[in-house]
Amino acid sequence: MTEPIPEPVLESGIEITVLTQPDCAFCERAAQVLARVSHDHPLAVRHVPLDSDEGRALAQRHGVLFAPGVFLDGQLVSYGRLSERRLRRQLARRSSPVGPTGGERGPHGR
């Protein structure tokens, strides 16, 4: 049996929702990734059991086939093995300055 991983939880920050289930190696890895990433980005992490009403509804709505399902500000970014590199890229895009003229970027990052 493995030790529980402490959750990086802040009062404010980028909202991360993680659909979890017991005895899930990928869930434990996701918690470790989020703990490391939280040192560089303000995260507000919330774990939702996949077998709860809310968890089942989120999984069905977003097509999450297995845990962990990881949502960034309500949008599904991953399920299964969470890529730390990909998550960091997505978080960097959210916190990077907008385009060269100071205007907002379009939906495709242009």
N, C-alpha and C positions, 0 to 999 in steps of 0.2 A: 504494500500500500504506500502511495507516495504522499509526501507532505503537501498540504494546501499551499497554493501560491498566493501571496498577498496581492490584493487588487490595487492598482493605482487609481485612486478616486480623489478627485478634487471638487471643490464646491462649484467651480465654473471651468469651462474649457470646451474642447471639441467633444461632442457627445458620441460615445462609442457604446453600442449595444452588442452584447455577445450572447448568442443562443448556445447554451451549454447542455451537457448531459453527464451523468455520473460515469466514472471509469473511462474517460475519453482522453487519450494521449494528445490528440490534436488540440483539445480544449486547454489542457495544461500548457502546451507549447504556446498557444495564443495568449494565455495569461502572462507567460514569461516575456513574449514579444512586447505586449502592451506595457509591461512594467519597465522594460528597457526604453521603449519609445517615449514613455511618460517623462523621462528625464530631459527630453528635448522639446516636447510639445505638451501644452496643457490639455490633459484628457480628463473627461468625466465618464468613467466606465461603469456600465450597468450590466450585470449578468442576469439573463432570463433563462430559466429552465425550458428546454425544448419541449418537454412533456406538459408544460403549463398551458392554459388556454391562450395566453398572450403569445407564448412561444410557438404553439401550433399555428396560430393565425399568421404570425410573421413569416414562418417557414412556408406556409401555403401561398401567401400573397407574393412572396419573392422567389419562390422556387428553390428554397434551401433543401437539399436532399439529405444532408447529414451535418452534424455539429463539427466544429463550431461555425455558426453563421455570424459574420462580423458586419455591423452596420456603422457607417460614418455619417453622423447627422441624418439618420433615417434612411440612408441609401445603402443597399447591399454592396459591399466591396469584396467579400470573400466568403467562401464556405469550404470546410475541410482544412487543409494545412494553410495557415496564414503566412504569407510572405512578408517578412519584415521590410525588405527592400521596396516592395510595391506599396506597402502602407506608408512608409516614410516619403516616397515620391508623392503620393496623394496628399499627405499632410503638408508637404513643402509647397505644393501647388496652391493649397488653400491659404498659406501664409506668405507666399511670395508677392512682391510688388506687382501691381497690375501693369499692363502694357507700357511701351516706351513713352507714350504721350500722357500717361496717367489715366487713360480711359479703361473701362472694364473690358476684359477679354470676352470673346464670343463663346458659345457652348463647346467649341472644339479647341479651346485654348489659344485661339488666334486673336 
